[in-house]
Amino acid sequence: MSVETTGSDVRRAASSSRQEGPGGLWDSVKKAAFVIGSGILFLAAFGNSLTWHLQRFWGASGDFWQNLWTKLYVAFEGHDAALFFLGTMLLPTLTFWLSNALLLLVDITGKPSFITRYRIQVDKNNPVDPVKLRQALKTVIFNQVFISGPMVVAVYYLMSWTGNPCGPELPTFHWALMELAAFSILEEVLFYYSHRLFHHPSLYKHYHKQHHEWTAPIGLVSIYAHPLEHVISNMLPVVIGPVILGSHLSSTSLWYCLALVSTTISHCGYHLPFLPSPEFHDFHHLRITTDLTVNTVDTHLREMLSNISRLLGRGLSGTYSSKMSREV
């Protein structure tokens, strides 16, 4: 970290801490508890309200989705493998490339300004390096065709052996929500530990360093990785949830699409309004380290607090941005 705090700053901070004493510390604890507690209550209330509205939407349109699925099911009758590949490979791939096409347009042209103004590292990728971009495109396409494709086929046979992923009935609304929550938890845990593993010095230089070539990432870089890392850290954490729960194709397809959009946002390089902040992951790429003992734990904690703070109308992102500017 940059050394900007002078001796006088340290002495003033120490003096301030002594003046605060136990009472000041207790006040800080109470304020933190109030903010976090308010955030939890707000999120719980918002979640209940959102669930109620979504349930009404699902109930009102349930026949529509079931009828649509029935038509697909009948059209692909006897060809479950093709239907599964359509939902878990073709649809997520289209989702990935459509979202990244919009970002690439901005990265290459530097326009429109109402988007580029939200670039996190303002002096980077303006415009994006065409040589690095071509290399990233080749790697991403290779990973999708020769790694993701065969893995999806393997997942189909595994799920067909343990159940029926292409059954005629769609899952209920509440079951689908429960599945998505379970998928998210499993993915977070598995990605954290696999990512941490690849930051071990003995593995980083051979595998994960490729991903960190982009110190200022773009959306496409989300799956720009060594094939081994793509399997262990990108694919496995995402596919394991539906396999364990024996999920319906509809839930699996939705989850794959959401996962790809989420990782694209995390790497896009823009802190766009109404979207989760990717600033901390940007900072992670900028710092390039093989030690995640503090770095990644701190990153996840800061992301959680930042999201709660944003919902409460407070701003942690400004603090982070100033920190990043000092680091640069």
C-alpha positions in Angstrom: 0.0 0.0 0.0 1.3 3.5 -0.8 2.9 5.4 2.1 1.0 8.6 2.4 0.3 8.8 6.1 3.0 11.0 7.6 4.4 10.9 11.1 2.2 13.8 12.1 -0.9 12.0 10.7 -0.1 8.9 12.8 0.5 11.0 15.9 -2.9 12.8 15.4 -4.6 9.5 14.9 -3.1 8.0 18.0 -4.0 11.2 20.0 -7.5 11.0 18.7 -7.8 7.3 19.7 -6.5 8.1 23.2 -9.1 11.0 23.5 -11.9 8.8 22.4 -11.2 6.1 25.1 -13.6 3.3 25.8 -16.6 5.5 25.4 -15.6 6.5 21.9 -15.0 2.9 21.0 -18.4 1.9 22.4 -20.1 4.6 20.4 -18.4 3.4 17.2 -19.6 -0.2 18.0 -23.1 1.0 18.6 -23.1 3.1 15.3 -21.8 0.1 13.4 -24.4 -2.2 14.9 -27.1 0.3 14.1 -26.0 0.7 10.4 -25.6 -3.1 9.9 -28.8 -3.9 11.8 -30.8 -1.3 9.8 -29.3 -2.8 6.6 -30.3 -6.3 7.5 -33.9 -5.2 8.4 -34.1 -3.2 5.2 -32.9 -6.1 3.1 -35.3 -8.5 4.9 -38.2 -6.2 4.3 -37.2 -5.6 0.7 -36.7 -9.3 0.1 -40.1 -10.2 1.4 -41.7 -7.5 -0.7 -39.8 -8.5 -3.8 -40.6 -12.2 -3.2 -44.3 -11.4 -2.9 -44.4 -9.4 -6.2 -42.4 -12.1 -8.0 -44.7 -14.7 -6.7 -47.7 -12.8 -8.0 -45.9 -12.4 -11.4 -45.1 -16.1 -11.5 -48.6 -17.1 -10.5 -50.1 -14.8 -13.1 -47.8 -16.0 -15.9 -47.2 -19.6 -14.7 -49.4 -21.0 -17.4 -47.5 -19.0 -20.0 -44.1 -20.4 -18.9 -45.4 -23.9 -18.5 -47.1 -23.8 -21.9 -43.9 -22.5 -23.5 -41.9 -25.3 -21.8 -44.4 -27.9 -22.9 -44.0 -26.8 -26.5 -40.3 -27.1 -26.3 -40.5 -30.4 -24.5 -42.8 -31.8 -27.3 -40.7 -30.3 -30.1 -37.5 -32.0 -28.6 -39.3 -35.2 -27.5 -36.8 -38.0 -27.5 -33.9 -35.5 -27.9 -33.3 -34.5 -24.3 -29.6 -34.1 -24.9 -30.2 -31.5 -27.6 -32.7 -29.6 -25.4 -30.3 -29.7 -22.5 -27.4 -28.4 -24.6 -29.7 -25.6 -25.9 -30.5 -24.4 -22.4 -27.1 -24.8 -20.8 -24.7 -24.0 -23.6 -26.4 -22.0 -26.4 -28.6 -19.7 -24.3 -25.9 -18.8 -21.7 -23.3 -18.3 -24.4 -25.7 -15.9 -26.2 -26.3 -14.1 -22.9 -22.5 -13.8 -22.4 -21.8 -12.5 -25.9 -24.7 -10.1 -26.0 -23.8 -8.4 -22.7 -20.1 -8.3 -23.7 -20.8 -7.0 -27.2 -22.3 -3.9 -25.6 -19.3 -3.5 -23.3 -16.8 -4.1 -26.1 -18.4 -1.4 -28.2 -17.7 1.0 -25.4 -14.2 -0.3 -24.8 -13.2 -0.1 -28.4 -14.7 3.2 -29.4 -14.6 5.0 -26.1 -18.2 6.1 -26.6 -20.8 6.9 -25.4 -19.4 9.3 -22.8 -22.4 8.7 -20.4 -21.0 5.2 -19.9 -17.2 5.8 -20.1 -17.6 8.4 -17.3 -18.1 5.4 -15.0 -14.8 3.7 -15.9 -13.0 2.7 -12.7 -9.5 3.0 -13.9 -9.9 6.1 -16.0 -6.5 6.0 -17.7 -6.8 2.4 -18.8 -8.5 0.7 -21.7 -9.2 4.0 -23.4 -9.4 2.5 -25.9 -8.6 -1.2 -25.2 -5.4 -2.6 -26.6 -6.4 -4.4 -29.8 -3.5 -7.0 -29.5 -4.5 -8.0 -26.0 -8.2 -8.0 -27.0 -7.5 -10.4 -29.9 -5.6 -12.7 -27.6 -8.5 -12.6 -25.0 -11.0 -13.4 -27.7 -9.1 -16.4 -28.9 -8.7 -17.8 -25.3 -12.4 -17.1 -24.4 -13.7 -18.9 -27.6 -11.3 -21.8 -27.0 -12.5 -22.1 -23.4 -16.2 -22.0 -24.4 -15.9 -24.5 -27.3 -13.3 -27.0 -26.0 -13.8 -26.7 -22.2 -17.3 -25.5 -21.4 -18.9 -27.5 -24.2 -17.6 -31.0 -23.2 -18.3 -30.2 -19.5 -21.9 -29.4 -20.3 -22.2 -32.8 -22.1 -20.7 -34.5 -19.1 -23.1 -32.7 -16.7 -26.1 -33.8 -18.9 -25.1 -37.5 -18.6 -24.4 -37.2 -14.9 -27.8 -35.5 -14.2 -29.7 -37.9 -16.5 -28.1 -40.8 -14.6 -29.3 -39.4 -11.2 -32.6 -37.9 -12.4 -34.5 -36.2 -15.2 -33.3 -32.7 -15.9 -35.7 -32.2 -18.8 -38.9 -33.3 -17.1 -42.3 -32.1 -18.4 -43.2 -30.0 -15.3 -41.4 -26.8 -14.4 -40.3 -26.3 -10.7 -42.5 -24.2 -8.4 -41.6 -20.6 -7.8 -40.4 -21.1 -4.2 -38.4 -24.2 -5.1 -36.6 -22.3 -7.9 -35.8 -19.4 -5.5 -34.4 -21.9 -3.0 -32.3 -23.5 -5.7 -30.8 -20.2 -6.8 -29.9 -19.4 -3.2 -28.2 -22.8 -2.8 -26.4 -22.4 -6.1 -25.1 -19.0 -5.1 -23.8 -20.2 -1.7 -22.1 -23.2 -3.2 -20.6 -21.1 -6.0 -19.3 -18.5 -3.5 -17.6 -21.0 -1.3 -16.1 -23.1 -4.1 -15.0 -20.2 -6.1 -13.3 -18.6 -3.0 -11.3 -21.6 -2.2 -10.4 -22.5 -5.8 -9.4 -18.9 -6.5 -7.3 -18.8 -3.3 -5.7 -22.1 -4.4 -4.7 -20.6 -7.7 -3.1 -17.7 -5.9 -0.6 -20.0 -4.2 2.8 -19.1 -5.5 3.5 -22.5 -7.0 0.2 -22.4 -9.1 -0.1 -18.7 -9.7 2.8 -18.3 -12.1 1.8 -21.3 -14.2 -2.0 -20.8 -14.3 -3.7 -17.8 -12.7 -1.1 -15.3 -13.8 -2.7 -15.4 -17.3 -6.0 -14.1 -15.9 -4.1 -11.3 -14.1 -2.4 -10.1 -17.3 -5.3 -7.7 -17.3 -4.6 -5.3 -14.5 -7.6 -3.3 -15.7 -10.1 -6.0 -16.7 -13.0 -5.8 -19.2 -16.1 -8.0 -19.2 -14.6 -10.5 -21.7 -11.7 -11.3 -19.3 -14.2 -13.0 -16.9 -13.4 -16.3 -18.6 -10.0 -15.4 -20.0 -8.1 -18.1 -18.1 -5.8 -21.1 -18.4 -7.9 -24.2 -19.3 -7.2 -25.9 -15.9 -8.3 -22.8 -14.1 -11.4 -22.5 -16.3 -12.4 -26.0 -15.3 -11.7 -25.8 -11.6 -12.5 -22.2 -10.7 -14.9 -21.0 -13.4 -16.9 -24.1 -14.3 -17.1 -26.4 -11.3 -18.4 -23.9 -8.8 -21.2 -23.1 -11.1 -22.2 -26.5 -12.3 -22.0 -28.4 -9.0 -25.2 -26.9 -7.5 -27.6 -28.1 -10.2 -25.9 -31.5 -10.2 -26.2 -32.0 -6.4 -29.8 -30.8 -6.3 -30.8 -32.6 -9.5 -32.3 -29.4 -10.8 -34.7 -28.9 -13.7 -33.2 -27.6 -17.0 -35.1 -24.3 -16.5 -33.4 -23.6 -13.2 -30.0 -24.7 -14.4 -30.2 -22.6 -17.6 -31.3 -19.5 -15.6 -28.5 -20.0 -13.1 -25.8 -20.3 -15.8 -27.0 -17.1 -17.5 -27.0 -15.2 -14.1 -23.6 -16.5 -13.3 -22.1 -15.3 -16.6 -23.8 -11.9 -16.3 -22.5 -11.6 -12.7 -18.9 -12.4 -13.5 -19.1 -10.1 -16.6 -20.2 -7.2 -14.3 -17.4 -8.1 -11.8 -14.8 -7.7 -14.6 -16.4 -5.0 -16.8 -14.3 -2.1 -15.4 -17.3 0.2 -15.1 -19.2 1.1 -11.9 -22.5 1.6 -13.6 -25.6 2.9 -11.8 -28.0 0.3 -10.4 -25.5 -2.5 -10.8 -23.3 -4.1 -8.2 -19.9 -2.3 -7.8 -17.0 -4.2 -9.4 -14.5 -1.7 -7.9 -13.0 -4.2 -5.4 -12.5 -6.9 -8.0 -10.9 -4.2 -10.2 -8.6 -3.4 -7.3 -7.8 -7.1 -6.9 -6.6 -7.2 -10.5 -4.6 -4.0 -10.1 -2.8 -5.3 -7.1 -1.7 -8.7 -8.5 -0.7 -10.7 -5.5 -0.1 -14.4 -4.7 -1.3 -13.9 -1.1 -5.0 -14.0 -0.6 -5.0 -14.5 3.1 -6.2 -10.9 3.6 -6.8 -9.7 0.1 -9.8 -11.8 -0.9 -11.4 -12.0 2.5 -11.2 -8.2 2.7 -12.6 -7.9 -0.8 -15.7 -10.1 -0.1 -16.3 -8.2 3.2 -16.0 -4.8 1.6 -18.3 -5.9 -1.3 -21.0 -7.0 1.2 -20.7 -3.7 3.2 -20.7 -1.7 0.1 -23.9 -3.2 -1.2 -25.6 -2.7 2.2 -24.3 0.9 2.3 -25.5 1.6 -1.2 -29.0 0.3 -0.3 -29.0 2.6 2.8 -28.0 5.6 0.7 -24.5 5.8 2.1 -21.3 5.7 0.0 -18.4 3.4 0.6 -17.4 3.5 -3.1 -15.9 6.9 -2.8 -13.6 5.7 0.0 -12.5 2.9 -2.2 -11.9 5.1 -5.2 -9.7 7.4 -3.3 -7.8 4.4 -2.0 -7.3 3.1 -5.5 -6.1 6.5 -6.8 -3.5 6.5 -4.0 -2.4 3.0 -5.0 -2.1 3.9 -8.7 
